[in-house]
Amino acid sequence: MKWGDLITLEYGKSLQEYRERKAKYRVFGTNGPIGWSDESLCSKPTVIVGRKGAYRGIHFSLEPCFVIDTAFYLKPKVDFDMRWAYYQLLTQDINGMDSGSAIPSTSRDDFYQLSVNVPPLDQQKKIAEILFDLDSKIELNNQMNKTLESIAQSLFKRWFVDFEFPGHKETRFIDGLPIGWRYGKFGEIINNFDSKRVPLSSREREERKGEYPYYGAASVVDYVDGYLFEGIYVLLGEDGTVVRDNGFPALQYVWGKFWVNNHAHVLQGKGDIPTEYILLLLQQTNVRHIVTGAVQPKINQNNMNNLPVLVPTQEILSEFNRVIKPIYENFRNNLEEVRLLTQIRDSLLPKLVEGELRVKVI
C-alpha cells in the first residue's frame, strides 16, 4: 500500500511558549521533544514527522501531546497500530524527501506516495509489542542511569562542597577547611595517559572497521579493530569540543577496551583516588577560563594540570570510593545492557517490519 492510503499528515500549530519544567503534555518539534504545555493537540497516540530542517526525525508519543508547526503528526484513515507505524517509518528515508524550498522540508504529497508493507492488524500489534518492549527497557535503564548520576553528584556536593562527609561534626576546621584537607593542583591527583593516544585518519578507520569504540573530544567517532586502553577512564576534551555552553568541560566516562585520538585527554585518579572522583570533580568545575585558541578552542595539559582543586584526606577519599563504587558499577551494567538491547532492536527492526522475520500471534 501507500502511506496516503493509511494516514493524513496533519500540520502542527504555533505555540507561543512552552516550558522546560514538566507540565501535563509533551511538546514535539521537528527533532523530537522540546518542552511541556498545559494544552494538547493530539488526544491519541501518534507519530510525529519532522517537517522543516536539514534533519527531520520520526518520533512517537504514547500519551496526548502538542505538535508545533515545524512538524506533522499522523491521523489514521484506517485501523492500524500506531506503534507499528512508528517502527515502519524508522526504516524509511524521510530526510531523502525534499520539497525543493530554501529550507529542507518534507513534502506531504511525496510522503503519501511512499510504499509500505502492511501486515494484518494482529501481526502489527505483535511486531510493535516486541520492539516497544525493547525500547521501554532501554528507556528504563537510561532513566535509572540519570538517577544514579544525580545521586553521585549530590553525594559529591554534600561531601566535598558542603563538607557534610561522615564524621564532619566531630572534625575540626581551620581557615574553613577540615583538618588534613588542602588546596592543590589538578595534576597532583590524576594520572595522564595522553602519550598512549594514536590518531587514525578517516581512511585508516575505514580500513580498520571493528568492534572497539574510537573516541574523539566529545563522543564515539567510529569503531575500529584494535584498542589502546583497557579499564575505567575519564576523557576530557582537549581541542574542538572542549567546553559545554555552561562553561563545564566536555567529559566522557568510558570503560572496557577502546581507542582514543589526540583530541581528548585520557585520565585516571592517581593512586587510591577513584577515577569517578575525578569525573565528579570535573563535572562541577567551570573551565572556560583555561581554554585557549580563538579559532580552535583548546585545553592544554599545562592549564589543565594547574587547575586549583581541593584535596581531601585519603581516608575520606577511600570512604567515598566505597560508597560511590556500587553506584557506578550499576551505571556501567545498565549502559552495557542498553548497548546490547539496542543492537538487538536495530537488528530486529527491519526484519520485522519488512516481513523477513515473521512473528507468531497466540
C-alpha positions in Angstrom: 0.0 0.0 0.0 0.9 3.7 0.0 1.1 5.8 3.2 -1.5 8.0 1.7 -3.9 5.0 1.9 -3.4 4.8 5.6 -3.0 8.3 7.0 -3.1 12.1 6.5 -0.2 14.3 7.7 -1.7 17.0 9.9 0.1 20.3 10.5 1.3 21.1 14.0 0.3 24.5 15.4 2.2 27.5 16.6 2.7 27.6 20.3 3.6 30.9 22.0 5.6 29.4 24.7 6.3 26.0 26.3 8.0 25.1 29.5 11.2 23.4 30.3 9.7 22.1 33.6 7.2 19.2 33.4 3.6 20.1 32.6 0.7 17.9 31.5 1.6 17.4 27.8 4.8 16.8 25.9 5.6 19.3 23.1 7.2 18.0 20.0 9.1 19.7 17.2 10.8 18.5 14.1 13.6 16.9 16.1 11.6 15.5 19.0 10.5 16.6 22.5 11.3 20.3 23.1 9.2 21.1 26.3 5.9 20.9 28.0 2.5 22.5 27.7 -0.8 22.7 29.6 -2.7 22.0 26.3 -2.6 19.2 23.8 -3.2 19.0 20.1 -3.3 15.2 19.7 -5.6 13.3 22.0 -4.4 9.8 21.0 -1.1 8.1 20.4 0.6 9.4 17.3 3.7 9.5 15.2 5.4 12.9 14.8 7.2 13.6 11.5 9.7 16.4 11.1 8.5 19.0 8.6 11.3 21.6 8.3 15.1 21.4 8.7 18.1 19.6 7.5 17.3 16.7 9.8 13.7 15.7 10.2 13.1 13.0 12.7 10.4 10.4 13.4 9.1 10.3 16.9 6.3 8.6 18.8 4.1 9.8 21.7 2.0 7.2 23.5 0.3 10.0 25.5 -1.7 13.0 24.3 0.8 15.7 23.2 1.2 19.0 21.4 3.0 19.3 18.0 4.3 22.7 16.9 4.3 24.0 13.3 7.7 22.6 12.3 6.3 19.1 12.4 3.4 16.9 11.2 1.5 14.3 13.1 -0.2 11.1 11.7 -4.0 10.9 11.6 -5.3 7.4 10.7 -7.7 6.9 7.8 -8.0 3.2 8.5 -7.5 1.0 11.6 -3.8 0.2 12.3 -1.4 0.0 15.2 0.3 3.4 15.6 3.3 1.9 17.3 3.8 -0.3 14.3 3.6 2.7 12.0 6.3 4.4 14.0 8.7 1.5 13.7 7.8 1.1 10.0 8.7 4.8 9.4 12.0 4.4 11.2 13.1 2.2 8.3 12.3 4.8 5.6 14.3 7.7 4.4 12.2 10.7 5.3 15.2 13.1 5.1 15.7 12.0 1.5 12.4 13.7 0.6 12.8 17.5 0.0 10.2 19.9 -1.2 12.8 21.9 -3.0 12.3 25.1 -1.0 15.2 27.1 0.5 14.7 25.3 3.8 14.7 21.5 3.5 11.2 20.3 4.2 9.0 17.2 4.0 6.5 17.1 1.1 3.1 15.7 2.1 2.5 14.5 -1.5 5.8 12.7 -1.7 5.2 11.2 1.8 1.8 9.9 0.7 3.4 8.1 -2.3 5.9 6.1 -0.1 5.2 2.4 -0.3 4.6 0.4 2.9 4.1 -3.3 3.6 1.1 -3.7 5.8 0.7 -6.9 7.7 -2.6 -7.9 9.4 -3.5 -5.9 12.4 -2.7 -8.8 14.9 0.8 -9.0 13.3 1.2 -5.3 13.6 0.4 -5.4 17.3 2.8 -8.2 17.9 5.7 -6.6 16.0 5.1 -3.3 17.9 4.9 -5.1 21.2 8.3 -6.8 20.7 10.1 -3.6 19.6 8.3 -1.4 22.1 9.2 -3.7 25.0 12.9 -3.4 24.0 12.6 0.4 23.7 10.9 0.6 27.1 13.7 -1.4 28.8 16.3 0.8 27.1 14.5 3.9 28.3 14.1 2.5 31.8 17.8 1.8 32.0 18.6 5.3 30.7 16.3 6.8 33.3 17.9 4.7 36.1 21.3 5.9 35.0 20.2 9.6 35.2 19.0 8.9 38.7 22.4 7.2 39.6 24.3 10.1 38.2 22.2 12.6 40.1 22.8 10.6 43.4 26.5 10.5 42.7 26.7 14.3 42.0 24.6 15.0 45.1 26.9 12.9 47.3 29.9 14.7 45.9 28.5 18.1 46.6 27.4 17.1 50.1 30.9 15.7 51.0 33.3 18.0 49.1 31.4 21.3 48.7 29.1 21.4 51.8 31.6 19.4 53.9 28.9 17.1 55.2 31.0 14.0 55.0 30.8 11.2 57.6 32.2 12.4 60.9 32.1 16.1 59.9 30.5 17.2 63.1 33.5 15.8 65.1 36.1 17.3 62.7 37.9 20.5 63.4 38.1 23.2 60.7 41.0 25.6 60.2 40.5 28.5 57.8 37.3 27.0 56.5 38.8 23.6 55.7 38.6 20.3 57.6 41.9 19.3 59.2 44.1 17.4 56.8 42.4 18.9 53.7 44.3 21.3 51.5 44.2 23.2 48.2 46.4 21.7 45.4 46.6 21.4 41.6 44.6 19.1 39.4 47.8 17.5 38.1 48.6 16.2 41.6 45.6 13.9 41.7 45.5 12.4 38.2 47.4 10.1 36.0 47.6 11.3 32.4 47.9 8.8 29.6 47.9 11.2 26.6 51.2 9.7 25.4 49.4 6.5 24.5 46.9 8.1 22.2 47.2 7.5 18.4 45.0 9.4 15.9 43.8 7.5 12.9 42.8 9.2 9.6 39.3 8.6 8.2 40.9 6.4 5.6 42.7 4.3 8.2 39.5 4.0 10.2 37.6 2.8 7.1 40.3 0.1 6.5 40.2 -0.9 10.2 36.5 -1.3 10.9 35.9 -3.3 14.0 34.2 -3.6 17.4 36.2 -1.2 19.6 34.9 2.4 20.1 37.2 5.1 18.7 36.7 8.2 20.9 37.2 11.9 19.9 36.9 15.0 22.0 33.3 14.6 23.0 31.9 11.3 21.6 32.5 8.0 19.8 33.7 8.8 16.3 34.0 5.3 14.9 34.6 1.6 15.7 37.9 0.0 14.8 39.6 -3.4 15.0 42.0 -2.6 17.9 42.3 -0.8 21.2 44.9 1.2 23.1 43.3 1.3 26.5 41.5 -1.1 28.8 39.9 -0.2 32.1 38.0 2.8 33.5 39.0 6.3 32.4 37.7 9.9 32.1 38.2 11.6 28.8 38.4 15.4 28.9 38.1 17.3 25.6 41.5 18.7 24.6 40.6 20.6 21.4 37.5 21.2 19.3 34.6 20.4 21.6 36.2 21.2 25.0 33.5 23.3 26.8 29.8 23.0 27.0 27.5 26.1 26.8 27.6 26.4 30.6 31.4 26.5 30.8 31.8 23.0 32.1 34.2 20.6 30.2 33.2 18.0 27.6 33.6 14.8 29.5 33.2 11.1 28.7 33.2 8.3 31.3 34.5 5.2 29.5 35.4 1.7 30.3 36.4 -1.6 28.7 38.6 -1.7 25.6 38.8 1.4 23.4 40.9 3.7 21.2 41.3 7.4 21.7 42.5 10.0 19.2 44.6 13.1 20.1 41.6 15.4 20.8 40.9 14.2 24.3 43.0 13.9 27.5 42.9 10.4 29.0 42.8 10.5 32.8 42.5 8.3 35.8 42.7 9.0 39.5 46.2 8.8 40.9 47.0 6.1 43.5 43.9 5.3 45.5 41.9 8.3 44.2 38.8 7.0 42.5 38.5 7.8 38.8 34.9 8.5 39.5 36.0 11.2 41.9 37.9 12.9 39.0 34.8 12.6 36.9 32.5 14.2 39.5 35.1 16.9 40.3 35.3 17.9 36.6 31.6 17.9 36.3 31.4 20.7 38.8 34.4 22.7 37.7 34.0 25.6 35.2 37.0 25.5 32.9 36.2 28.3 30.5 39.0 30.5 31.9 41.7 27.9 30.9 40.5 27.5 27.3 42.9 29.0 24.8 42.8 29.5 21.0 40.4 31.9 19.2 39.8 29.7 16.2 40.3 26.2 17.7 39.4 26.1 21.4 41.9 24.0 23.4 42.6 22.9 26.9 46.4 22.2 27.0 48.0 19.9 29.6 49.7 22.7 31.5 46.5 24.7 32.0 44.6 21.5 33.0 47.2 20.4 35.5 47.3 23.8 37.1 43.6 23.9 37.8 43.2 24.6 41.6 41.4 21.8 43.4 40.5 20.8 46.9 42.4 17.7 48.1 40.6 15.8 50.9 42.3 13.3 53.2 43.0 9.8 51.8 40.6 8.4 54.5 37.7 10.4 53.2 38.5 9.6 49.6 38.7 5.9 50.4 35.3 6.1 52.2 33.9 8.0 49.2 35.1 5.3 46.9 33.4 2.6 49.0 30.1 4.5 48.7 30.4 5.5 45.1 31.7 2.2 43.7 28.4 0.3 43.6 26.6 3.3 42.1 28.9 3.3 39.1 29.0 -0.5 38.8 25.2 -0.3 38.4 25.6 2.6 35.9 28.1 0.6 33.7 25.9 -2.6 33.9 22.8 -0.6 32.9 24.6 1.0 29.9 26.1 -2.3 28.8 22.6 -3.7 28.7 21.3 -0.7 26.8 24.0 -1.3 24.2 23.1 -4.9 23.8 19.3 -4.2 23.7 19.9 -1.5 21.1 21.9 -3.9 18.9 19.0 -6.5 19.2 16.4 -3.9 18.4 18.3 -2.5 15.4 18.8 -6.0 14.1 15.2 -7.0 14.5 13.6 -3.7 13.3 14.0 -4.0 9.5 13.4 -7.8 9.6 10.1 -7.5 11.4 8.6 -4.5 9.6 9.5 -5.9 6.2 8.2 -9.3 6.9 11.6 -11.1 6.6 11.1 -12.3 10.2 7.5 -13.4 11.0 6.1 -13.5 14.5 3.6 -16.0 15.9 0.4 -14.5 17.3 -1.0 -16.5 20.1 
